[in-house]
Amino acid sequence: MADTELTGAEIVVRCLAAEGVEHVFGYPGGAVLNIYDEIYKQDKFEHILVRHEQAAVHAADAYSRSTGKVGVALVTSGPGATNAVTGIATAYMDSIPLVVITGQVPTAAIGMDAFQEVDTVGITRPCVKHNFLVKDVRELALTLKKAFYIAATGRPGPVVIDIPKDVTQHSCAFHYPESISMRSYNPTSKGHTGQIKRAVQMLLEAKRPVIYTGGGVILGDAAEQLIELARQLGYPVTNTLMGLGGFPSPDPLFLGMLGMHGTIEANMAMQHCDVLLAVGARFDDRVIGNPKHFSQEARKIIHIDVDPSSISKRVRVDVPIVGNVANVLTEMTKQAQAAGHGPDQEALKAWWAQIELWRSQDCLKYDRSSALIKPQFVVEKLYEVTGGDAFVCSDVGQHQMWAAQYYKFNKPRRWINSGGLGTMGVGMPYAMGVQKAHPAAMVACITGEGSIQMNIQELATCKQEKLPIKIILLNNGYLGMVRQWQEFFYEERYSESYVASLPDFAKLAEAYGHVGMRIEKPEDVEPALRKAFGEHKDELVFLNFITDPRENVYPMIPAGKGLSEMILI
């Protein structure tokens, strides 16, 4: 690329175009006006104006989750940057590649308590993969190149670039590097051959094997390789909340989700297995519960992860394999094929017989004859109406768990939710980011009346951008998950969990120019969904389902308990 004199603002826009960015989600303000002026003059990418900076980062995050590309958000200094922190932390906890550009006060004013000044680098340091403060326009192009590279490679994550206003005004010769190498940053992609060999041997000798997979399978685009290995061995597979869709839910090898609200068969198999293959998963508190209880059973653990710091963090691992999960799984499949013998079929048969006994308890059953709408029923009907082919975004709470349990995900990157941070308010911005990335797709946002009100102003963005998302509100009049915990563990003292002043959501949606519906009877659920995805397929439809207020999410493992200590219905 020829060297030409450009301003810092022009450089930012040129770099984004050079990275192939198609959508930038943002909100203008004083410190980034020069950048916005350059956005106005270009046609390489589209800017989507949100109504709150938090939504900008969430939408960029979902754009990334659903496409695998790096999401981009642009916000101003001070409150613009602090409003973005929740979105940045959400992406960080789930390892989502983002580049967030924040404006900053002019370099001479930094540290002077200038108007709309905060220490963005200091504030975001604990929740980014890396961050930069650019004080010289000559460093700007290289910094942007580094940011995209760091965000997308190794264990992905958000990178923040803080750009003072005067840097966007200064000029310098522009050159965008085609490639980059950083001495201090060299992520491992290929797993250790010797360790892979050990792992395959251990897997083939297993009597009670389980393959436990997490979000790393999705992020590493390794679903295909996982399916191939699992089917070749005939071993049971379980997903974490973040890993759903990495293995097709309807497959007989699939045990369902594990963890706090996982199935009996997944949790019991996980607890009682003798060899555990963990792929791109973290053994976090919501998945294995109490590590002490988990370690009571003797088992060998193989752990594949691109991030060495995730291995042996909460449980001791026998065979650690650091590398890109797709590469490692491919190599494992090859070695398993070349081993000359398969698994112990007799032992495997007995193990599957045990799993089927656990499965026969049908832990996800619920009352199908109720006169009230059951939230599980709504999710099942949504699955039927969309043919399992929708992108499902959720907020956080009971509705999130019902969505995970009852929508049978059979493709990766279709389930978009906040797993690690558990951020309420993400649902609608997530749906916006997904719909922008996939304009022709069916996009549903399953939410609760607590969560939806945290970013409900984005109904305006959806109107402006003509985003035909379908909002499935499971309205039980409570902060449902808080109420459930208060019922179980606080002797039914419902402190501040009752939402006593709900708006008429259908009218609210109509006030923003969308279609609103209120559904109160079970027999009206399917017709309403068919109408939303049929007659109103090109419009945003807000479906307010009035559900049973006393319904709980089962099974449930109380905090601090082990996988086999579930509360069933």
Secondary structure, DSSP 8 states (H G I E B T S, - for coil): ---EEEEHHHHHHHHHHHTT--EEEE---GGGHHHHHHHHH--SSEEEE-SSHHHHHHHHHHHHHHHSS-EEEEE-STHHHHHHHHHHHHHHHTT--EEEEEEE--GGGTTTT-TT---HHHHHGGG-SEEEE--SGGGHHHHHHHHHHHHHSSS--EEEEEEEHHHHH-EEEE---S---BTTB----S--HHHHHHHHHHHHT-SSEEEEE-HHHHHTT-HHHHHHHHHHHT--EEE-TTTTTSS-TTSTTEEEE-STT--HHHHHHHHH-SEEEEES----HHHHS-HHHHTTS--EEEEEES-GGGTTSSS--SEEEES-HHHHHHHHHHHHHHTSS---HHHHHHHHHHHHHHHTT-TT---TT-SSB-HHHHHHHHHHHHTT-SEEEE-SSHHHHHHHHHS---STT-EE---SS--TT-HHHHHHHHHHH-TTS-EEEEE-HHHHTTSGGGHHHHHHHT---EEEEEE-SB-HHHHHHHHHHSTT--TT-B------HHHHHHHTTSEEEEE-SGGGHHHHHHHHHTTTTTS-EEEEEEB-TT---SSB--TT--TT--B--
